[in-house]
Amino acid sequence: MASRGNRILVPEAKDKLSQFKFETARELGVNLTEGYNGNLTSRENGSVGGSMVKKIIESYENGLK
């Protein structure tokens, strides 16, 4: 089975996803910068992605109600 990787399925959403990522990082107190972020720990980087997924799921679930 081939991996799909981290492709953005809707290219028009790229800017909004980037903005969402930086807003989430700011809320978590993670000093995310544009470009290289090798100075951050895996835990810090993972917390941003995990929080993004959590917010997306919550938003979807609230839309179903």
C-alpha positions as CSV (number, residue, x, y, z in Angstrom):
1,M,0.0,0.0,0.0
2,A,1.4,3.4,-1.0
3,S,1.6,6.2,1.5
4,R,-0.2,9.4,0.6
5,G,2.2,11.5,2.8
6,N,1.4,15.0,4.0
7,R,-0.3,16.2,0.8
8,I,-2.8,19.0,1.0
9,L,-5.8,17.7,-0.8
10,V,-7.3,21.1,-1.5
11,P,-4.4,23.4,-2.7
12,E,-6.5,26.5,-2.2
13,A,-6.6,25.8,1.6
14,K,-2.8,25.9,2.0
15,D,-2.7,29.5,3.3
16,K,-5.5,29.0,5.7
17,L,-3.9,25.8,7.1
18,S,-0.7,27.6,7.6
19,Q,-2.5,30.5,9.4
20,F,-4.4,27.9,11.5
21,K,-1.1,26.2,12.4
22,F,0.5,29.4,13.6
23,E,-2.6,30.4,15.6
24,T,-2.6,27.0,17.3
25,A,1.1,27.2,18.1
26,R,0.6,30.7,19.6
27,E,-2.2,29.4,21.8
28,L,-0.1,26.6,23.0
29,G,2.9,28.8,23.7
30,V,5.1,27.1,21.0
31,N,7.5,29.4,19.3
32,L,6.9,28.2,15.8
33,T,8.6,30.2,13.1
34,E,8.3,30.3,9.3
35,G,10.8,27.9,7.8
36,Y,13.2,25.9,10.0
37,N,12.0,24.8,13.4
38,G,14.6,22.2,14.3
39,N,15.2,23.9,17.6
40,L,11.7,22.7,18.8
41,T,11.2,19.3,20.4
42,S,9.1,16.6,18.8
43,R,6.7,17.0,21.7
44,E,6.2,20.7,20.9
45,N,5.8,20.2,17.2
46,G,3.5,17.2,17.8
47,S,1.3,19.2,20.2
48,V,0.6,21.7,17.5
49,G,-0.5,19.1,14.9
50,G,-2.5,17.2,17.5
51,S,-4.3,20.3,18.7
52,M,-5.1,21.2,15.1
53,V,-6.7,17.8,14.5
54,K,-8.6,18.0,17.8
55,K,-10.0,21.5,16.9
56,I,-11.0,20.2,13.4
57,I,-12.8,17.2,14.8
58,E,-14.6,19.4,17.4
59,S,-15.7,21.9,14.8
60,Y,-17.0,19.1,12.6
61,E,-18.9,17.5,15.5
62,N,-20.4,20.8,16.5
63,G,-21.6,21.3,12.9
64,L,-23.5,18.0,13.1
65,K,-25.5,19.1,16.1
